[in-house]
Amino acid sequence: MIPVARVLIVVALLVQAKALLGRPFSSRSPRTEPDPSFAVSVTLGGKQYVNKGLVGFGLIPSNFTESTGDTIGGIGSAIALKRGSFAKNADGTYKGTIIAQPDRGFNLDGTIDYQGRQHEIDFVLSPYYDDDNLSFEDGLQTLKLTYRNTLLYTERESRKTTGWTRARQRAN
């Protein structure tokens, strides 16, 4: 038979362990690197690349309007970091500016006359390396996006670029 004192100690240790493991992610010491068990490697052209897992996500609402009054949708066609903008902050976060270029305007019946453009969006990435599931709201805190401006493209003589075909564009 097991003495009652030992059973109480084991129960107390289990309760303490559950309390420690059940804490929200913000009260634990955060990881400073991704969990290696999440890593997936691939070799392309003799060079190895390692995907260490998702560390953040953010969004821009689908009804967000940019500086020209159009919604900002369709920014996935071409995205790049603005040269010289990417930096690591002292607190372990990263900041920079994304240049996003939509391929054309919003979807209607057929093609619309959409002036080419690029958007500047600042970001702050607070990498989340732990393995606890985050709520959607907590996850949004890992990548904060801030719209800055839109640059509309023009051709010679400051003519607006267009979404029409060349033949139709020149006819208008």
WOGIZI-V983894 format. One record per pair of residues at least 6 apart in sequence whose C-alpha atoms are under 6 Angstrom apart, sorted by the first residue. I is the first residue (numbers start at 1). GAP is how many residues later the second one is. Records with the same first field share a line. If there is no record, write none. Layout:
I: GAP ; GAP
//
This chain:
31: 98 ; 99
33: 96
34: 95
38: 14 ; 15
39: 12 ; 13
40: 10 ; 11
41: 8 ; 9
42: 6 ; 7
55: 72 ; 73 ; 74
56: 71 ; 86 ; 87
57: 86
58: 82 ; 85 ; 86
63: 8
64: 7
65: 6 ; 7
66: 6
74: 28
75: 25 ; 26 ; 27
77: 25 ; 26
78: 22 ; 23
79: 20 ; 21
80: 18 ; 19
81: 16 ; 17
82: 15 ; 16 ; 17
85: 11 ; 12
86: 9 ; 10
87: 7 ; 8
88: 6
93: 32 ; 33
94: 30 ; 31
95: 28 ; 29
96: 26 ; 27
97: 24 ; 25
98: 22 ; 23
99: 20 ; 21
100: 18 ; 19
101: 17
105: 9
113: 49 ; 50 ; 51
114: 48 ; 49
115: 46 ; 47
116: 37 ; 45
117: 34 ; 35 ; 36
118: 32 ; 33
119: 30 ; 31
120: 28 ; 29
121: 25 ; 26 ; 27
122: 23 ; 24
123: 21 ; 22
124: 19 ; 20
125: 17 ; 18
126: 16
127: 15
154: 6 ; 7
//
